[in-house]
């Protein structure tokens, strides 16, 4: 077994632990059925992945650089820049708020490296990955259905349900991991019926978990899939219509209950206390940025009350890491969106599952980092890795078929390539 195969196996295990595993782990803790032996799980598992990928890096360096070397250099250039900024401040100042921000920044660096490699080596074609993910999703959906049916509540919050605040993730942690799980299932579905069944179950689970931004991002994802795949199959349009009709019917029947949910507060954001609080934090971040537009002010958010008082969007990157930081941060997600859209919408003869996964994850991340997620939200790096994954598959296809040629440009365009070297479109 070579290093690449080992890394792929590590990615399968890592995905199952960080996404469905995270949900199960924190539910068991909240119910008193298991001790919090692994802390919050996401951090310790990411650290183990970080160390594992670094140990395998010397043997995988060639394939890593071949897969879109300019983009890969950009990813690690950004990570190195953030590391330098963090080191410069934490080594120069001993103030508590600087050190707290430093720990937060070092933590997100570990997340970025771990999740980048996780996405880069994730074998989307793996039956073990798909079947284990499906089993976990069905189990989560079944439990949530049982919870709603027995309690009559449309909001599952583990901390309140079992009165167990200690060591239990917030609804945002549950939502992040559930979002990653359902994106994988929707993209890798082998039939249109199953794909749109997963869309319906994903909307249902994210709604009950109280995940406002993740829910609407997932719904946006579903619209993207309808546009991308609807061009290829009338069956997609049919099942998408049925799925939408089912969701609309559920909403209409339960409208009185749903109007009291936090998700529908989006219809009247002025009355939402969390939205108003976020607007205050965004305004405070803008004031810092206007005073320090080039370099920002590292740890400024911690002076407002703690490490959680950041702007809940891309402004947190500008405030902490300056103009270079925020520009790099945004471009690393925008580029995969543009390139992925090219292969999914324009050059459709080269459409592949890898490009679809990269496009969908990065598009969802782009929506969320503009709308609600700070620079410390780790899922963006998963999208960066998936883009490298798709580029690597294309590079391997070029090597397998020397007659394929590349057109000049920032991202090469494949002129002649056999589809057998890609994951086939699920709708074909």
VENZI-V121746 format. One record per backbone hydrogen bond with DSSP energy under -1.0 kcal/mol. NH is the residue of the N-H (numbers start at 1). CO is the residue of the C=O. E is the energy in kcal/mol with one decimal. If there is no record, write none. Layout:
nh:NH co:CO e:E
nh:NH co:CO e:E
This chain:
nh:6 co:2 e:-1.9
nh:7 co:3 e:-2.5
nh:8 co:4 e:-2.1
nh:9 co:5 e:-2.2
nh:10 co:6 e:-2.6
nh:11 co:7 e:-2.0
nh:12 co:8 e:-1.9
nh:13 co:9 e:-2.1
nh:14 co:10 e:-3.0
nh:15 co:11 e:-2.8
nh:16 co:12 e:-2.1
nh:17 co:13 e:-2.0
nh:18 co:14 e:-2.8
nh:19 co:15 e:-2.1
nh:21 co:16 e:-2.7
nh:23 co:19 e:-1.3
nh:24 co:20 e:-2.1
nh:25 co:21 e:-2.7
nh:26 co:22 e:-2.1
nh:27 co:23 e:-1.9
nh:28 co:24 e:-2.5
nh:29 co:25 e:-1.9
nh:30 co:26 e:-2.3
nh:31 co:27 e:-2.1
nh:32 co:29 e:-1.4
nh:33 co:28 e:-2.7
nh:34 co:28 e:-1.1
nh:37 co:35 e:-2.0
nh:39 co:36 e:-1.5
nh:41 co:38 e:-2.4
nh:42 co:40 e:-2.1
nh:45 co:41 e:-2.6
nh:46 co:42 e:-2.0
nh:47 co:43 e:-2.3
nh:48 co:44 e:-2.2
nh:49 co:45 e:-2.6
nh:50 co:46 e:-2.8
nh:51 co:47 e:-2.3
nh:52 co:48 e:-2.4
nh:53 co:49 e:-3.0
nh:54 co:50 e:-2.0
nh:55 co:51 e:-2.0
nh:56 co:52 e:-1.5
nh:57 co:53 e:-1.0
nh:60 co:56 e:-1.2
nh:61 co:57 e:-1.2
nh:64 co:60 e:-2.0
nh:65 co:61 e:-2.3
nh:66 co:62 e:-1.9
nh:67 co:63 e:-1.3
nh:68 co:66 e:-2.1
nh:72 co:68 e:-2.4
nh:73 co:69 e:-2.7
nh:74 co:70 e:-1.9
nh:75 co:71 e:-2.3
nh:76 co:72 e:-2.2
nh:77 co:73 e:-2.2
nh:78 co:74 e:-2.1
nh:79 co:75 e:-2.1
nh:80 co:76 e:-2.2
nh:81 co:77 e:-2.1
nh:82 co:78 e:-2.4
nh:83 co:79 e:-2.1
nh:84 co:80 e:-2.3
nh:85 co:81 e:-2.4
nh:86 co:82 e:-2.4
nh:87 co:83 e:-2.8
nh:88 co:84 e:-2.7
nh:89 co:85 e:-1.7
nh:90 co:86 e:-2.7
nh:91 co:87 e:-2.1
nh:93 co:89 e:-1.9
nh:99 co:95 e:-2.3
nh:100 co:96 e:-2.5
nh:101 co:97 e:-1.8
nh:102 co:98 e:-2.2
nh:103 co:99 e:-2.4
nh:104 co:100 e:-1.9
nh:105 co:101 e:-2.4
nh:106 co:102 e:-3.0
nh:107 co:103 e:-2.1
nh:108 co:104 e:-1.9
nh:109 co:105 e:-1.7
nh:110 co:106 e:-1.7
nh:111 co:107 e:-2.0
nh:112 co:108 e:-2.8
nh:113 co:109 e:-2.3
nh:114 co:110 e:-2.5
nh:115 co:111 e:-3.0
nh:116 co:112 e:-2.3
nh:117 co:113 e:-2.1
nh:118 co:114 e:-2.0
nh:119 co:115 e:-2.3
nh:120 co:116 e:-2.4
nh:121 co:117 e:-2.4
nh:124 co:122 e:-1.2
nh:126 co:123 e:-2.2
nh:130 co:126 e:-2.1
nh:131 co:127 e:-3.0
nh:132 co:128 e:-2.4
nh:133 co:129 e:-2.1
nh:134 co:130 e:-2.4
nh:135 co:131 e:-2.5
nh:136 co:132 e:-2.2
nh:137 co:133 e:-2.5
nh:138 co:134 e:-2.7
nh:139 co:135 e:-2.1
nh:140 co:136 e:-2.5
nh:141 co:137 e:-2.7
nh:142 co:138 e:-2.6
nh:143 co:139 e:-2.2
nh:144 co:140 e:-2.5
nh:145 co:141 e:-2.6
nh:146 co:142 e:-2.2
nh:147 co:143 e:-2.6
nh:148 co:144 e:-2.6
nh:149 co:145 e:-2.5
nh:150 co:146 e:-2.2
nh:151 co:147 e:-2.1
nh:152 co:148 e:-2.2
nh:156 co:208 e:-3.6
nh:161 co:157 e:-2.6
nh:162 co:158 e:-1.7
nh:164 co:159 e:-1.6
nh:168 co:165 e:-1.2
nh:174 co:170 e:-1.7
nh:175 co:171 e:-2.4
nh:176 co:172 e:-2.5
nh:177 co:173 e:-1.9
nh:178 co:174 e:-2.2
nh:179 co:175 e:-2.8
nh:180 co:176 e:-1.9
nh:181 co:177 e:-1.9
nh:182 co:178 e:-2.6
nh:183 co:179 e:-2.1
nh:184 co:180 e:-1.7
nh:185 co:181 e:-1.9
nh:186 co:182 e:-2.4
nh:187 co:183 e:-2.5
nh:188 co:184 e:-2.4
nh:195 co:191 e:-2.2
nh:196 co:192 e:-2.3
nh:197 co:193 e:-1.7
nh:198 co:194 e:-2.2
nh:199 co:195 e:-1.6
nh:200 co:196 e:-2.0
nh:201 co:197 e:-2.4
nh:202 co:198 e:-2.6
nh:203 co:199 e:-2.4
nh:204 co:200 e:-2.3
nh:205 co:201 e:-2.7
nh:206 co:202 e:-2.5
nh:207 co:203 e:-2.0
nh:208 co:204 e:-2.3
nh:209 co:205 e:-2.1
nh:210 co:207 e:-1.4
nh:211 co:206 e:-2.1
nh:212 co:210 e:-1.2
nh:215 co:211 e:-1.6
nh:216 co:212 e:-2.1
nh:217 co:213 e:-2.1
nh:218 co:214 e:-2.3
nh:219 co:215 e:-2.0
nh:220 co:216 e:-1.9
nh:221 co:217 e:-2.2
nh:222 co:218 e:-1.9
nh:223 co:219 e:-1.7
nh:224 co:220 e:-2.2
nh:225 co:221 e:-2.5
nh:226 co:222 e:-2.0
nh:227 co:223 e:-2.1
nh:228 co:224 e:-3.1
nh:229 co:225 e:-3.1
nh:230 co:226 e:-1.5
nh:232 co:229 e:-1.7
nh:233 co:229 e:-1.2
nh:237 co:233 e:-1.1
nh:238 co:234 e:-2.3
nh:239 co:235 e:-2.5
nh:240 co:236 e:-2.4
nh:241 co:237 e:-2.1
nh:242 co:238 e:-2.2
nh:243 co:239 e:-2.5
nh:244 co:240 e:-2.5
nh:245 co:241 e:-2.4
nh:246 co:242 e:-2.3
nh:247 co:243 e:-2.2
nh:248 co:244 e:-2.6
nh:249 co:245 e:-2.3
nh:250 co:246 e:-2.2
nh:251 co:247 e:-2.3
nh:252 co:248 e:-2.6
nh:253 co:249 e:-2.2
nh:254 co:250 e:-1.7
nh:258 co:254 e:-2.7
nh:259 co:255 e:-2.1
nh:260 co:257 e:-1.2
nh:261 co:258 e:-1.9
nh:265 co:262 e:-1.1
nh:266 co:263 e:-1.2
nh:267 co:264 e:-1.6
nh:268 co:265 e:-1.9
nh:271 co:268 e:-1.5
nh:272 co:269 e:-1.6
nh:276 co:272 e:-2.2
nh:277 co:273 e:-2.2
nh:278 co:274 e:-2.0
nh:279 co:275 e:-2.0
nh:280 co:276 e:-1.7
nh:281 co:277 e:-2.0
nh:282 co:278 e:-2.4
nh:283 co:279 e:-2.3
nh:284 co:280 e:-2.2
nh:285 co:281 e:-2.1
nh:286 co:282 e:-2.2
nh:287 co:283 e:-1.7
nh:288 co:284 e:-1.6
nh:289 co:285 e:-2.5
nh:290 co:286 e:-2.7
nh:291 co:287 e:-1.3
nh:292 co:288 e:-1.7
nh:296 co:292 e:-1.7
nh:297 co:319 e:-3.3
nh:300 co:297 e:-2.0
nh:304 co:301 e:-1.1
nh:305 co:302 e:-1.1
nh:309 co:306 e:-1.6
nh:313 co:311 e:-1.4
nh:314 co:369 e:-1.8
nh:316 co:313 e:-1.8
nh:317 co:314 e:-1.3
nh:318 co:314 e:-1.3
nh:319 co:315 e:-2.9
nh:320 co:316 e:-1.8
nh:321 co:317 e:-2.8
nh:322 co:318 e:-1.6
nh:323 co:294 e:-2.8
nh:325 co:321 e:-1.1
nh:326 co:322 e:-2.4
nh:327 co:323 e:-2.3
nh:328 co:324 e:-2.4
nh:329 co:325 e:-2.5
nh:330 co:326 e:-2.4
nh:331 co:327 e:-2.5
nh:332 co:328 e:-2.2
nh:333 co:330 e:-1.0
nh:334 co:330 e:-2.7
nh:335 co:331 e:-2.6
nh:337 co:333 e:-1.3
nh:338 co:334 e:-2.5
nh:339 co:335 e:-2.9
nh:340 co:336 e:-2.6
nh:341 co:337 e:-2.3
nh:342 co:338 e:-1.8
nh:343 co:339 e:-1.9
nh:344 co:340 e:-1.9
nh:345 co:341 e:-3.0
nh:346 co:342 e:-1.3
nh:347 co:342 e:-2.8
nh:348 co:346 e:-1.8
nh:350 co:347 e:-1.8
nh:351 co:348 e:-1.6
nh:353 co:423 e:-1.4
nh:356 co:352 e:-2.0
nh:357 co:353 e:-2.6
nh:358 co:354 e:-2.4
nh:359 co:355 e:-2.7
nh:360 co:356 e:-2.8
nh:361 co:357 e:-2.4
nh:362 co:358 e:-2.2
nh:363 co:359 e:-2.4
nh:364 co:360 e:-2.5
nh:365 co:361 e:-2.5
nh:366 co:362 e:-2.5
nh:367 co:363 e:-2.2
nh:368 co:364 e:-2.2
nh:369 co:365 e:-2.7
nh:370 co:366 e:-1.1
nh:371 co:367 e:-1.5
nh:372 co:368 e:-3.3
nh:373 co:368 e:-3.2
nh:377 co:374 e:-1.8
nh:381 co:378 e:-1.4
nh:383 co:379 e:-1.2
nh:384 co:380 e:-1.7
nh:385 co:381 e:-2.2
nh:386 co:382 e:-2.0
nh:387 co:383 e:-1.9
nh:388 co:384 e:-1.8
nh:389 co:385 e:-2.2
nh:390 co:386 e:-2.2
nh:391 co:387 e:-2.4
nh:392 co:388 e:-2.4
nh:393 co:389 e:-1.9
nh:394 co:390 e:-1.8
nh:395 co:391 e:-2.3
nh:396 co:392 e:-2.4
nh:397 co:393 e:-1.7
nh:398 co:394 e:-1.9
nh:399 co:395 e:-2.0
nh:400 co:396 e:-1.9
nh:401 co:397 e:-1.5
nh:404 co:401 e:-2.3
nh:407 co:413 e:-1.1
nh:415 co:405 e:-1.6
nh:421 co:418 e:-1.4
nh:422 co:419 e:-2.1
nh:428 co:425 e:-2.1
